[in-house]
């Protein structure tokens, strides 16, 4: 049986005899966790897709009514789905969202995105805490691109456009 702190992917790579499976109920539990995580990943992708389309209702459907959104760089906190939606709805720039990847399991999920504001890219990391399928707390960090120092040129290679 997997421990609470053990990654489900880790459990999947261990032979069943070593996992301690003694009956079908244990396997059902692992499958339920995998299904729940797949559902959450899909809902987060739908959130970003709705953001790109400008569908504010679908974009904010993932948030609990009492969700919190923190922007540490500006020191702002928005409490409640309606305030989160209102502050995003009032943004004057033309925005586009490109998801580079979504990682997570259980209650914590991270999205790496490039958000362009009037054609200028900003890199974003969103940390979402999920309870009962809804975001209860999101912290979003933003960073502007910068040129790589020439001294690192011999050590670095470009990141592929797809983020992989």
N, C-alpha and C positions, 0 to 999 in steps of 0.2 A: 504494500500500500504506500503511495507517495506521501511524503511528509508535507505539512502545510507550506513550508518554505521552499519546497523543491519545485523546480520548473517542470511543467507538464511535458515540454519537449525533452527534458532530461529523462523523465520516466519512460517516454515512448521508445527511447533507444536502449533500454535495459530489458533483457529477456524477462518474460513474465514470471518465471520461477524465482528470479532474484527480486522482483518487485513485491513479492508477497501476495500475489493474487491467489485467492483461494476459492473465489466464486465469481459468477457473472455480475454480481452487484458492484464489485470493485471496478470492473471494466466499464460498467455503465456510468459510474461516477467520473472516471477519466474522460469518457466521451462527452458527458454533460459539460465538463469544464472546457473542453475543446470547442464544443458547440457554442457555449456562452462567449468565449473569447472571439470566435469567428463572427458572432453577431455584433459584439461591441466594435470590432475592427470595421465591419461593414457600416455601422451607424456613424462612426467617426469619419469614414470616407464620404458618406452621404452628407455629413455636416460640411466638409470642405467643398464638395461638389456644389452644394446649395450656396455656399459663400461665393464661389466663382460665378454662378448664375445670377446672383443678386436676389435669391429667394429668401428673404429675411425670416419668414415663418419657419420654413424647413431648416434653415441654418441654425435656428435657436431651439428647435424641438428637442435637441439632445440634452438641454440644460434642465435641471430640477428647478422648480419655482423659486427656491431659496438659494440658488447657486451663487458662488462667489467667483469673480474674475479679478485677478491681480496682474498689474503691469509694474513689476519691481523697478524698472528703469525710470519711470515717471512718478513712482510712489502712489499710484492710483489703485483704488479698490472699488469695484462695482458689485453691489449686493442685490441679488434678485434677477431672474431672467428678463424681466421687463426693462430694467436699467441697462443690463448688458446689451440687449437688443437696441435700445434707444441710442446708446453711445456709438454703436457701430453703424446704425442707420443714418446718423448725422455726419458721417465722414464725407468731406467735400471732394476727395480725390477719386479718380477712376482706379478701381482696384482689381487685381487679378491674382488668383491663388494657384500655385503649383505645388502639389504634395510630392516631396522627395521620398519620404517613407513614414510609415506608422509602425511603432513598436510598442509592445506591452503585453500584459496578461493580468487577469484578475481585476484589481481595483486601480491600477496605475497604467496610463498610456501616454506615449510621447509621439508627437507629430513634428516632423521637420518639413518646413514649407519655405517657399520663396513667394513673398507677397510683393507685387509691384504696385506702387502708388504713382499714378500718372507716368508710367513707364520706367520708374526708378525702382530697382529691386531692393528689398530688405529681407534678410534671412530671419526666419522665425522658428522658435522652438516652443511648442505648446505642451505643457504637462497637465494632463487631465486626470482627476480623481473621480472614479465612477462608483456609484452606489445604486443598486437596483436598476442598472441599465442607464442611469442618467448622470451627467456631469454635475458633481456637487461643488467642485473647486477646480478652477483652471488657472494656471500661472503661465503667462506668455512673455517670452523674451525676444527682443528684436536686435538685430545687428546689421549695420550697413556694410557692404562689401568694401574691401581695401586691397591695394596692390600688394603682391607678394614681394618681400625684400629680395633683391638680386643675390644676396649671400646664400639664400636657400635654394636657388635655381637648380644646382647640381643634385640636390637631395629630393626634390619634389617632382611630382607628376600631376597633370591636371585631373581634377575630379571629373568623371564622365558626366555628360549632360543629364543622364537619367538618375544621378545620385548614387548609383551602385558602385 
